[in-house]
Amino acid sequence: MIFLMLCKFQMKIRLIHTGKTRFTYVEKGCDDYYSRIKRYIPFQEIINKDIKNTGHTGIEEIKRKEGEQLLKLIQPSDYLVLFDCKGVSHSSESFADFLDNLFMKGQSLIFATGGAYGFSEEVYNRSNYTLSLSKMTFSHQLVRLLVAEQLYRALTIIKGEPYHHA
């Protein structure tokens, strides 16, 4: 029921990644899932420029600079969800419930994946929720494909469509 009201409220999901992917298969896979997601809800992918480690810049400084850029893309009213290994784990079904509950709040939803070194403390402090895809560590390149697939899966679960077979 809530999902049917999305169009009425013009809800939208924005997904912010830090850094471009250099893997064609990741880019093609993401593009496929993004086109599927757009059938359900307005969706936008944003690429936040990553800071290169030149050897003179420490990891904390890289995270700080990337975090500053990320925070400029977010409005105070946005609901920010970070994907991070320190976050809460969900099954696909509970992630769909989580997403459906966020739709009820009517806030703009922003999901963010960090760069190679993760997020700055300022980004963690600004976030509303932190999700974990797994206790395992994945490359920040691969995470973007996993997130795209899980967002699509959650939308099909909410709509009761057969993509998800549990």
Steps between C-alpha positions, in 0.01 A plus 500: 500500500773747597690419183200598288509847655861560388401661174260729684779627728761497224738307722838439352809303582847640445801273520835671554820314427848633571723459196436363154515129433775376275329165444277483192305204635409695816390801297288288263343308788417819688351660189276196455371514858464880490276477195290240683479713816382799295189300401389521865625829634697806389866413546829682456857380528754764603875451482692684772859566392751288685825641637809325372756374749817664376707380792496849652138482607410284797196273505314716754557808283368315193188392692453855631521657152272237344260548790487877450409446135234243592341721763465784246271271297260444790222725626417522873162336434649201312501158666856372457574127506863389483613159379780398731624172649437644850129543428189296572452183295165427340354214302362605163149486644583714803685746275182528292300566819760758607475673161119492505502659847732776374253569219235568766714780646492686170860620521740494210705184528870504440707185507878541499793270444841618612831513325790262542551607862136537606333805652622787716376543855298803385309284249429235764373775733268640229360162396160382615574129464786269408442175312737210452485277194707235676758446769740436212693784342427580136678743272324835481470428126304179550282644779328731251376200299384317812313810620331547161383138498370515857312825436333341198426181694345700786272686259380174344435355847298808596296467180456123550667418170668165430864616465570403861464130576552437870 
